[in-house]
């Protein structure tokens, strides 16, 4: 593989590599650094021996991002409050936007598989929209203490390995309502959906 072919392959794969690094690190600047390091390693790699260049580049990007998350610098950083990834401008790159949409779809699928409707409602309203516990309790018609337990139980269940069957129509409906609420800031339809599910 010539350097020109290698450059073409890297350029074609670059949006995917950035998406991988950004999702792992939550920082656009660090993700860019990882992509640049991947490019340097790609230039010095034994390219003729690599059967699947895209997979190789994704593997290098993933390993570099893991190294950054495990570095002493990352362990020493203290984050105050909830950690949120810094925003990245994906408007110019449809591939990154498509990867984000796929990640969101898979995340909601996981919520449908592992959580009861009440746990799912409490978890999404608390974690995604930062609703206070009393407001969630009002929507779900449970006590504030019970709402805290629901969110805590949901977090534990999401780390467990159990998976159950899900209804595809329910998944599509939750995805559409969640995206609308996240994009417009109007969560009334999401609240109504959760209230109906719980009832």
C-alpha positions as CSV (number, residue, x, y, z in Angstrom):
1,X,0.0,0.0,0.0
2,X,1.5,3.3,-1.1
3,X,1.5,6.4,1.2
4,X,-1.2,7.9,-1.0
5,X,-3.4,4.9,-0.6
6,X,-2.7,4.9,3.2
7,X,-3.7,8.5,3.4
8,X,-6.9,7.9,1.4
9,X,-7.8,5.0,3.7
10,X,-7.1,7.1,6.8
11,X,-9.1,10.0,5.5
12,X,-12.1,7.8,4.8
13,X,-11.9,6.2,8.3
14,X,-11.1,9.4,10.2
15,X,-14.7,10.4,11.2
16,X,-15.3,7.0,12.7
17,X,-12.0,7.2,14.6
18,X,-12.9,10.6,16.0
19,X,-16.3,9.2,17.0
20,X,-14.7,6.3,18.9
21,X,-12.2,8.5,20.7
22,X,-14.8,11.2,21.5
23,X,-17.2,8.7,23.0
24,X,-14.5,7.2,25.2
25,X,-12.9,10.4,26.3
26,X,-15.7,13.0,26.2
27,X,-13.3,15.7,25.0
28,X,-13.1,16.9,21.4
29,X,-9.6,18.1,21.9
30,X,-8.4,14.8,23.4
31,X,-10.2,12.9,20.6
32,X,-8.4,15.0,18.0
33,X,-5.0,14.2,19.7
34,X,-5.8,10.5,19.6
35,X,-6.7,10.6,15.9
36,X,-3.4,12.4,15.2
37,X,-1.5,9.8,17.2
38,X,-3.3,7.1,15.2
39,X,-2.2,8.8,12.0
40,X,1.4,8.8,13.1
41,X,1.3,5.1,14.0
42,X,-0.5,4.4,10.7
43,X,2.4,6.0,8.8
44,X,4.9,3.8,10.4
45,X,2.9,0.6,10.4
46,X,3.7,-2.5,8.3
47,X,0.7,-1.7,6.1
48,X,1.1,-4.6,3.5
49,X,0.7,-7.0,6.4
50,X,-2.6,-5.5,7.6
51,X,-5.6,-7.3,6.1
52,X,-8.3,-4.9,7.4
53,X,-7.0,-1.3,7.6
54,X,-10.2,0.1,9.0
55,X,-10.3,-2.4,11.8
56,X,-6.6,-1.8,12.5
57,X,-7.1,2.0,12.7
58,X,-10.1,1.5,15.0
59,X,-8.1,-0.8,17.3
60,X,-5.2,1.7,17.5
61,X,-7.6,4.5,18.3
62,X,-9.4,2.5,21.0
63,X,-6.1,1.5,22.6
64,X,-4.8,5.0,22.6
65,X,-8.0,6.3,24.2
66,X,-7.9,3.6,26.8
67,X,-4.3,4.6,27.6
68,X,-5.4,8.2,28.1
69,X,-8.2,7.2,30.4
70,X,-5.9,5.1,32.5
71,X,-3.1,7.7,32.6
72,X,-1.9,9.3,35.9
73,X,-3.1,12.7,34.7
74,X,-6.7,11.4,34.2
75,X,-6.7,9.7,37.6
76,X,-5.5,12.9,39.3
77,X,-8.2,15.1,37.8
78,X,-11.0,15.9,40.1
79,X,-14.4,16.6,38.5
80,X,-16.9,18.7,40.5
81,X,-20.6,17.9,39.8
82,X,-21.9,15.6,37.1
83,X,-19.4,14.7,34.3
84,X,-20.7,15.6,30.9
85,X,-18.7,15.3,27.6
86,X,-17.9,18.5,26.0
87,X,-19.9,19.3,22.9
88,X,-18.5,18.4,19.6
89,X,-19.6,20.0,16.4
90,X,-20.9,17.2,14.3
91,X,-22.9,19.3,11.9
92,X,-20.2,19.2,9.3
93,X,-19.8,15.4,9.6
94,X,-22.8,13.2,8.9
95,X,-20.9,10.1,9.8
96,X,-20.3,11.3,13.4
97,X,-24.0,12.3,13.7
98,X,-25.0,8.8,12.4
99,X,-22.8,7.1,15.0
100,X,-24.3,9.3,17.7
101,X,-27.8,8.4,16.6
102,X,-26.9,4.7,16.6
103,X,-25.3,5.0,20.1
104,X,-28.5,6.7,21.4
105,X,-30.7,4.0,19.9
106,X,-28.6,1.2,21.5
107,X,-28.6,3.0,24.9
108,X,-32.4,3.2,24.9
109,X,-32.6,-0.4,23.7
110,X,-30.5,-1.3,26.8
111,X,-32.9,0.6,29.0
112,X,-35.9,-1.2,27.6
113,X,-34.2,-4.6,28.0
114,X,-33.0,-4.2,31.6
115,X,-35.4,-1.8,33.4
116,X,-39.0,-1.9,34.3
117,X,-41.2,1.0,33.0
118,X,-41.1,2.7,36.4
119,X,-37.3,2.4,36.7
120,X,-36.8,3.5,33.2
121,X,-38.9,6.6,33.7
122,X,-37.2,7.6,36.9
123,X,-33.8,6.9,35.5
124,X,-34.2,8.9,32.2
125,X,-35.9,11.9,33.9
126,X,-33.2,12.1,36.5
127,X,-30.1,11.3,34.5
128,X,-31.0,12.7,31.1
129,X,-33.1,15.7,32.0
130,X,-31.9,16.4,35.6
131,X,-35.4,16.4,37.0
132,X,-35.5,16.8,40.8
133,X,-36.7,13.7,42.7
134,X,-40.0,15.4,43.9
135,X,-41.0,16.2,40.4
136,X,-40.3,12.7,39.2
137,X,-42.3,11.4,42.2
138,X,-45.2,13.5,41.1
139,X,-45.1,12.2,37.5
140,X,-44.8,8.5,38.6
141,X,-47.2,9.0,41.6
142,X,-44.7,7.5,44.1
143,X,-42.9,9.0,47.1
144,X,-39.6,10.9,46.7
145,X,-37.8,8.2,48.7
146,X,-39.2,5.6,46.4
147,X,-38.0,7.6,43.4
148,X,-34.5,7.7,44.7
149,X,-34.6,3.9,45.2
150,X,-35.9,3.5,41.6
151,X,-33.0,5.5,40.2
152,X,-30.5,3.6,42.4
153,X,-32.0,0.2,41.4
154,X,-31.9,1.2,37.7
155,X,-28.2,2.1,37.9
156,X,-27.5,-1.3,39.4
157,X,-29.5,-3.2,36.8
158,X,-27.8,-1.4,33.9
159,X,-24.5,-2.8,35.1
160,X,-25.9,-6.4,35.3
161,X,-25.7,-8.8,32.4
162,X,-29.4,-9.8,32.3
163,X,-31.3,-9.0,29.1
164,X,-34.9,-9.6,28.2
165,X,-36.9,-9.4,25.0
166,X,-38.2,-6.0,24.0
167,X,-41.0,-4.7,21.8
168,X,-39.6,-3.0,18.7
169,X,-42.6,-0.7,18.4
170,X,-42.1,0.4,22.1
171,X,-38.4,1.0,21.3
172,X,-39.2,3.2,18.3
173,X,-41.8,5.1,20.2
174,X,-39.4,5.8,23.2
175,X,-36.6,6.8,20.8
176,X,-38.8,9.3,18.9
177,X,-40.2,10.9,22.1
178,X,-36.8,11.0,23.8
179,X,-35.2,12.6,20.8
180,X,-37.9,15.2,20.5
181,X,-37.6,16.1,24.2
182,X,-33.8,16.3,24.0
183,X,-33.8,18.4,20.9
184,X,-36.7,20.8,21.8
185,X,-36.5,20.9,25.5
186,X,-40.2,20.2,25.7
187,X,-40.5,17.1,27.9
188,X,-44.3,17.0,28.3
189,X,-44.7,14.2,25.8
190,X,-42.0,12.2,27.5
191,X,-43.6,12.7,30.9
192,X,-47.0,11.6,29.4
193,X,-45.4,8.5,27.9
194,X,-43.8,7.5,31.3
195,X,-47.0,8.2,33.2
196,X,-49.0,6.0,30.9
197,X,-46.4,3.2,31.0
198,X,-46.3,3.2,34.8
199,X,-50.1,3.3,35.1
